[in-house]
Amino acid sequence: GLGRARTMSKGEYGNRWWRVGGRSHVLTVTRTAGGGDGVPESSRAARYTLVLYGKPECQSCDDMKRKVSALIDRAKFVPGPLSEATLVERDINDDLKWVWKYGGSIPELGCVVDGDEEGEVLLPRVSHRETTDSIGRHLEKVLGNLTSE
């Protein structure tokens, strides 16, 4: 039958055993350098910061935000470049140079790799009308190319 599960409290480490359908399973929880909560320090900060340039009440921007956010959420379960990404929105009206640069072509996506704000790269354009999966394939290809350069 099903073994009884017990929730581990914070700071508890070691092996936990249970049985399901006659098979034994083990969960090993270890302390790692950094936070002591089982999450390595290197995975705490996002490797890629995707920057969505848009403006309020822009349906195209909202569509792109929804799709990219969904891809990042899905990537938590499917390893890939987007597993290491976060999404940040920037209103082009906050900076005159953004209005001039992106005003006629929003939404636009940029990327900051490893927190280097000076090295932000404007990603090749992808339409907000593309399917979420198509945008995902595009982003994974582009992010893969950024790190191989």
Buried (B, 14 or more C-beta within 10 A) or exposed (E): EEEEEEEEEEEEEEEBEBEEEEEEEEEEEEEEEEEEEBEEEEEEEBBBBBBBBBBEEBEBBBBBBEBBBEBBEBBEEEEBBBBBBBBEBBBBEEEEEBBEBBEEEBBBBBBBBEEEEEEEBEBEEBEBEBEBEEBBBBBBEBBEEBEEE
